[in-house]
Amino acid sequence: MSQNSETTQQSFTYHDFIATIDGFAERYAQDINEQYYFSFPLQPILEAEKNLLNSGIKSIAYFSMEFGIAPSIYNSFRLNRPISEQNQFFTHEVFSNYWLCDYLFKIQIDKMLDIPIYGGGLGVLAGDVMKSVADQGRSVTGVGILWNKGYFKQKFWYKHGQIPDELTWDPRSYPGLVPLNKIVTIATKEGPLHLRLWKYYVYSYDKTSACPIILLDSNCSENSLTLRRLTDQLYRSDEVWWKIFQRVILGIGGMKALEIQGYNIHCYHLNEGHAALALVEKYVHLKDKEKWAQWASGFMYTCHTPVAAGHDRFSLEDMERILPEEYTQACQLFGRERPSSSQINLTLMCLNNCLHVNGVSQRHGEITRLQFPEFSSKIQSITNGIHIHTWISENCARLFDRYPDTFGDWRKFPENLAKITQLRTHQQFRREFFEAHQGNKENLINILGRWKLRKEVLTLGWARRIAGYKRPALIFHNTQQILRIAREIGPLQIILSGKAHPNDNIGAAHIDDILDHIDQLNGHRNLVRVLILENYDTYFGKLLTNSVDVWLNNPLPPFEASGTSGMKAILNGVLQLTTLDGWVAEVFDHDIGWIFGYRYGGTEISDEKQLRLDEDAQALYQVLREVAGLYYKTYRGKEIHVSSPWIDKMINCVCESAFFNTHRMVHEYNKKMWANAIA
Ligand SMILES: *Cc1c(COP(=O)(O)O)cnc(C)c1O
């Protein structure tokens, strides 16, 4: 937002750039020069910085508590120094019903640790959005936090389930990440809180443009030991004090960081209530408070969940322990639950002020309007997506490239993927598509080599954050029934992975539950082989969504706002076995797999604790018979039955990827939100 209307056409040179980096000569001179930035072209960075400084360009700041950039699977930077051992992370334990194997082996993967500043779907989505804005050459900066200890490291202990462990990594030798020599300071009741700024650049798929993410870090020597630990752990929730401080850093610190960078921001996009205090920061510094409504129309808000725990509320008293009076007054003005209430609600703060608000699928938009009827006129639906280039398997990309008359430049125009239906009757293509999928599956089987999975066995995958409403143990609700299906129709392989929040006892209990069931299946590993992989991350996210035959998604409707892992799967022709919720509700009749279980009636929101496990497990087993039946008619290890409806479903899946991607999603955000910012 420029104070003067004149366009400033500043230049930004290599020397300007390296002058912003703390310790450039000692630490980064080997990796950054006039041509290259950690082996990627430098020019796009200079261009991005110049655009963000230019008041004639309508730049956007995208705030998120987490960013899942996934360099282990896409656009990995190179380091000319040896990479710190802490930033490589390649052993994972496995729990299976082939326990001798678990005891003897771990999975060894030679990969870079993903920059550990994400916890799950929200972060992966924010990362995918940043990649798509870079692909489209937009002027956008991310605003987030440098989590010095990441989310957490998951350890499985036999019979004890998940034990959270501390994750350590080394930001100073992480490829693509640089510390800036600028610090911003927030005045708090605990004294001044200093925040170091870092930058990480996200490149477009063709490396011709880039967007920065500014990351705030309280771990600097000017702070007291306690304040230094504020940015240790993402979603630390054991005390409300930490939670409020983390939101102060993102919202208030984030606005100050944009200011000190000299960026001209036209539109501030807040993800979740986590970033709501950005509004307060803007308001407090506004001279003419009468003009607030006009300034507020530069703010947009995306709500990502209908689950109660996703909406932050704090008592005024707790906020007063941290923030100075002018801030807590603004909090009361913007976020009080009721006129005399002493609860400050960050969701309401955003709803009250932001120009546009959206839910992350059609249905989630509807639910959000039901939850907040006073604001229903400003709540829209913009369905989430995934970044095609990150989540597509090499085998599928090569296949699409072999049919240029159909797919054209699908990398630049992912909407071309819908043209796959032109090949529906093309026998050669159908065969090659199934073989490409088999290639992915073989890759997975090789990585899990010791566990001796078989290529001809129907393989199901379930991987996501372990939360109650996602019902991770649903498929194990009655192990006798799974065994019966395997005996009567054909064997099964089931692979699971996921982390429960370290303070979430119910989530951890689900993991125990799964481990118990795996135990019960010990004697039957040739009929039903079950593996659960430790430390779910974007590497496993890609591996599993690319390679299993069927992606299992069984949240309790209507609590899955969107869900994105299924979108990664359909892009690779992996069929959906799913309840009707989130994004799936938009394609319920497009034949991308099988839909089962409880259906949301569309009028009221039920109890998220009432999990309906008995009914829905029964529904799942019934449809699983059908899935296995069709699979074993299509393929039993030798000939592929090329005209099988299974392959039609695979084609329908890819066709839907033309829509469920961040390329389309970012165009929608731009049209329905960003372009309307007035400030
Ligand atoms: C895609 C992804 C998610 C999100 O999965 P949902 O289906 O939306 O729950 C979470 N974690 C990782 C590592 C992912 O790659």
The ligand as a Gaussian input file, in Angstrom:
#p B3LYP/6-31G(d) Opt

LIG

0 1
 C       -1.281000     -33.645000       1.492000
 C       -0.732000     -33.761000       2.846000
 C       -1.573000     -33.581000       3.956000
 C       -3.045000     -33.260000       3.831000
 O       -3.824000     -34.408000       3.688000
 P       -5.413000     -34.353000       3.908000
 O       -5.975000     -35.366000       3.022000
 O       -5.874000     -32.981000       3.520000
 O       -5.665000     -34.607000       5.336000
 C       -1.024000     -33.694000       5.222000
 N        0.278000     -33.979000       5.395000
 C        1.109000     -34.186000       4.352000
 C        2.534000     -34.508000       4.616000
 C        0.639000     -34.082000       3.040000
 O        1.482000     -34.275000       2.015000

